[in-house]
């Protein structure tokens, strides 16, 4: 049995990655807002993401927070999100992008 940290490292290696510069401009903007602490357009931004889909590495509840990525032409929040995890929201340990409302994720790398 692997120690918890080793299991998490293995899970994050298997996660597909995307470079920040390859994301839509709205996602780059949202990522910048996350790092600067906001302000965010939606009340739900910064709320706890439960990882119910279990597609992200397992962490204690409250580790992950979700943020809306604007979708041009959408009348609501749309399906695009950035999920970041860490002890301090403005200094996340890892961020993930989903364009399909949590059906898949890619880890954001600089």
MIMIVO-756342 format. One record per residue (C-alpha): residue number from 0; x, y, z. Coordinates in steps of 0.001 Angstrom, whole numbers, plus 500000, padded with zeros to 6 digits. Layout:
N
i|X|Y|Z
NUM|X|Y|Z
...
// end
This chain:
110
i|X|Y|Z
0|500000|500000|500000
1|501366|503397|499032
2|501509|506244|501525
3|498830|508907|500923
4|501310|511376|499362
5|502578|508753|496910
6|499041|507880|495847
7|498269|511556|495250
8|501456|512015|493248
9|500586|508990|491100
10|497070|510342|490463
11|498321|513769|489414
12|500858|512221|487009
13|498024|510415|485195
14|496001|513646|484883
15|496163|515251|481421
16|497761|518695|481454
17|497151|521947|479597
18|499410|524975|479439
19|497846|528152|480791
20|498634|529914|477496
21|496636|527260|475598
22|493420|527911|477544
23|490708|530243|476262
24|491386|533908|477151
25|488481|533857|479615
26|490172|531011|481524
27|493489|532892|481611
28|491617|535894|483031
29|489878|533756|485678
30|493196|532157|486648
31|494704|535613|487154
32|491740|536640|489315
33|492202|533519|491443
34|495842|534387|492094
35|494974|537990|492969
36|492018|537055|495191
37|489256|538403|492923
38|486884|540103|492489
39|484781|537419|490868
40|481667|537827|488730
41|479558|535119|490385
42|478601|534576|494029
43|479408|530865|493679
44|483028|531609|492697
45|485385|530521|495459
46|482882|528078|496935
47|483959|524599|498016
48|484091|522013|495232
49|483208|518579|496592
50|484968|516445|493942
51|481960|514104|493944
52|483005|512869|490498
53|486307|511705|492064
54|488253|512725|488966
55|490658|514953|490895
56|493149|513626|493449
57|491382|512817|496718
58|491672|515480|499377
59|489751|516485|502478
60|486552|518452|501984
61|487287|522146|501625
62|490589|521632|499790
63|489131|522432|496339
64|487338|525629|495296
65|485556|526312|492015
66|485567|529380|489781
67|483504|530229|486716
68|485180|530700|483351
69|482964|533031|481326
70|481465|531463|478213
71|480773|534046|475491
72|477089|534011|474564
73|476004|531896|477569
74|472981|533148|479502
75|474150|531444|482679
76|477489|530406|484178
77|478083|527960|481335
78|480018|524704|481663
79|483592|525969|481970
80|485296|526072|485370
81|488676|526243|487024
82|489011|524187|490191
83|491946|525020|492464
84|493164|523190|495523
85|495257|524231|498443
86|495207|525703|501915
87|495159|529303|500677
88|492781|530115|497794
89|494992|532871|496316
90|498044|530572|496425
91|496720|527248|495091
92|498842|524117|495032
93|497190|522967|491794
94|494475|524171|489421
95|492408|522180|486937
96|490354|523246|483926
97|487087|521667|482817
98|485221|522725|479695
99|482435|520170|480186
100|481071|520856|483677
101|483214|518379|485633
102|483064|515464|483167
103|486816|515776|482538
104|489737|517785|483892
105|493193|518875|482787
106|495807|520123|485227
107|496914|523679|484417
108|500664|524131|484076
109|502513|527389|483420
// end
